[in-house]
Amino acid sequence: MENATGIVFAADIVDKRKLLKTVEEVSPYVEAIKIGNVGLLEYGWPIIQMIKQCTERPVIADLKFMDIPDMAKIASEKIVQYGGDGIMVCGPVGGDAIAVCKTVLSDKIVIVFTQFTHTTGLITDEMANEYIDLALALKCTAVQVPGTLPNRVRAARERVRDQMLIISCGVGAQGPVIGSAVAEGADYEIIGRYIYDPKSPFEKPAAAAKSAQAQINEIASKHGSRARSE
Amino acid sequence: MENATGIVFAADIVDKRKLLKTVEEVSPYVEAIKIGNVGLLEYGWPIIQMIKQCTERPVIADLKFMDIPDMAKIASEKIVQYGGDGIMVCGPVGGDAIAVCKTVLSDKIVIVFTQFTHTTGLITDEMANEYIDLALALKCTAVQVPGTLPNRVRAARERVRDQMLIISCGVGAQGPVIGSAVAEGADYEIIGRYIYDPKSPFEKPAAAAKSAQAQINEIASKHGSRARSE
């Protein structure tokens, strides 16, 4: 990821033509592309390769992986095989499964999902802290922390200090304004609908992405982004 | 699922021709087919439809779903669209996401995953109990409980009494002998490698499946299967 602060684009678009076109158009304004299970299950692993052909940004397979180490190995190998640059793995899988992802993906991106954005998810703050500590111990690239819970972003930043990236989901359409998670200490914000389903005054995804990038940059320069403050 | 006790076949086979052929051959001896992320991510949702054409058994999409309710809706709708008969959803997603699966899948199969078979998974017995209670409250079809943890199968049976099915994973290749989970109170055992990668004296998956079915039936008649003992 090129810049110290910015957008991970959640490319949750089912229509393949629209998905690939949108990725291509918004790539100048985002730091990475995240392809979730909506797209992965629609088209299978080859969609990673297709997206790679439309962008120079890293492509992260957001499997929200939740299975045994044997399956973590298979999934990670598939991501590598299809040219992907990273995986999102759920904290509850524990150290062995995350370590398998780390080993297979080598110097690529391993993000540990720590907590849900929806309030009825059953991961407590204490459990999320355990996953954050585990990600830190295993030298993962980042933890995903909900942008809908500003106190959790702050807590995660205090916990990981400058040792790990924080990527915040749920920003934009789910409520929190663009830049709010970065203001609390996140490095990147995962933004989907705000970009691929742009509302007035934005007529196109690229315009929404460009504006979101500018908003995040402004917040980062105001609050001093983590990278800048070091 | 036709019989009160038996096998859920874990069809974790990557090669499509072998996958479909194996499903067809073992169907007479199993109660349901479970297609996991290995197969789903290789071929996308259409693999559900292809499997349905090879079997009259229910086909369960084992997504180990771990995401927000909005995504649960999309995933469940896709399973219905492609003719699937059920979903596996992870307990930590909580009540709202599981309820969405229940609503969209209607009278189909909703199984709540409660705990890992690998020892480094970070779901405690207390957390698993919470997921079991939730599945019970939401009138889900079944809970998945590790066959590798006999005490957990017994505890789950005491907890759900005759109100919900128990499906045990990790039986066969991961260690526990065929029938051991049913002996502890499970209704079905998820069996994969033992069947699709048969060891001597079995030359073919169907022979391994037939033998596993006979072993489970023998155990059930000896211990009195849950359904029979009511």
Boltz contact constraints between the chains, C-beta under 6 A:
constraints:
  - contact:
      token1: [A, 38]
      token2: [B, 74]
      max_distance: 6.0
  - contact:
      token1: [A, 40]
      token2: [B, 41]
      max_distance: 6.0
  - contact:
      token1: [A, 41]
      token2: [B, 40]
      max_distance: 6.0
  - contact:
      token1: [A, 41]
      token2: [B, 44]
      max_distance: 6.0
  - contact:
      token1: [A, 41]
      token2: [B, 45]
      max_distance: 6.0
  - contact:
      token1: [A, 42]
      token2: [B, 44]
      max_distance: 6.0
  - contact:
      token1: [A, 43]
      token2: [B, 44]
      max_distance: 6.0
  - contact:
      token1: [A, 44]
      token2: [B, 41]
      max_distance: 6.0
  - contact:
      token1: [A, 44]
      token2: [B, 42]
      max_distance: 6.0
  - contact:
      token1: [A, 44]
      token2: [B, 43]
      max_distance: 6.0
  - contact:
      token1: [A, 44]
      token2: [B, 44]
      max_distance: 6.0
  - contact:
      token1: [A, 45]
      token2: [B, 41]
      max_distance: 6.0
  - contact:
      token1: [A, 64]
      token2: [B, 66]
      max_distance: 6.0
  - contact:
      token1: [A, 64]
      token2: [B, 67]
      max_distance: 6.0
  - contact:
      token1: [A, 66]
      token2: [B, 64]
      max_distance: 6.0
  - contact:
      token1: [A, 66]
      token2: [B, 66]
      max_distance: 6.0
  - contact:
      token1: [A, 66]
      token2: [B, 90]
      max_distance: 6.0
  - contact:
      token1: [A, 67]
      token2: [B, 64]
      max_distance: 6.0
  - contact:
      token1: [A, 68]
      token2: [B, 118]
      max_distance: 6.0
  - contact:
      token1: [A, 69]
      token2: [B, 118]
      max_distance: 6.0
  - contact:
      token1: [A, 74]
      token2: [B, 38]
      max_distance: 6.0
  - contact:
      token1: [A, 90]
      token2: [B, 66]
      max_distance: 6.0
  - contact:
      token1: [A, 92]
      token2: [B, 122]
      max_distance: 6.0
  - contact:
      token1: [A, 92]
      token2: [B, 123]
      max_distance: 6.0
  - contact:
      token1: [A, 94]
      token2: [B, 120]
      max_distance: 6.0
  - contact:
      token1: [A, 94]
      token2: [B, 121]
      max_distance: 6.0
  - contact:
      token1: [A, 94]
      token2: [B, 122]
      max_distance: 6.0
  - contact:
      token1: [A, 95]
      token2: [B, 120]
      max_distance: 6.0
  - contact:
      token1: [A, 96]
      token2: [B, 120]
      max_distance: 6.0
  - contact:
      token1: [A, 118]
      token2: [B, 68]
      max_distance: 6.0
  - contact:
      token1: [A, 118]
      token2: [B, 69]
      max_distance: 6.0
  - contact:
      token1: [A, 120]
      token2: [B, 94]
      max_distance: 6.0
  - contact:
      token1: [A, 120]
      token2: [B, 95]
      max_distance: 6.0
  - contact:
      token1: [A, 120]
      token2: [B, 96]
      max_distance: 6.0
  - contact:
      token1: [A, 121]
      token2: [B, 94]
      max_distance: 6.0
  - contact:
      token1: [A, 122]
      token2: [B, 92]
      max_distance: 6.0
  - contact:
      token1: [A, 122]
      token2: [B, 94]
      max_distance: 6.0
  - contact:
      token1: [A, 123]
      token2: [B, 92]
      max_distance: 6.0
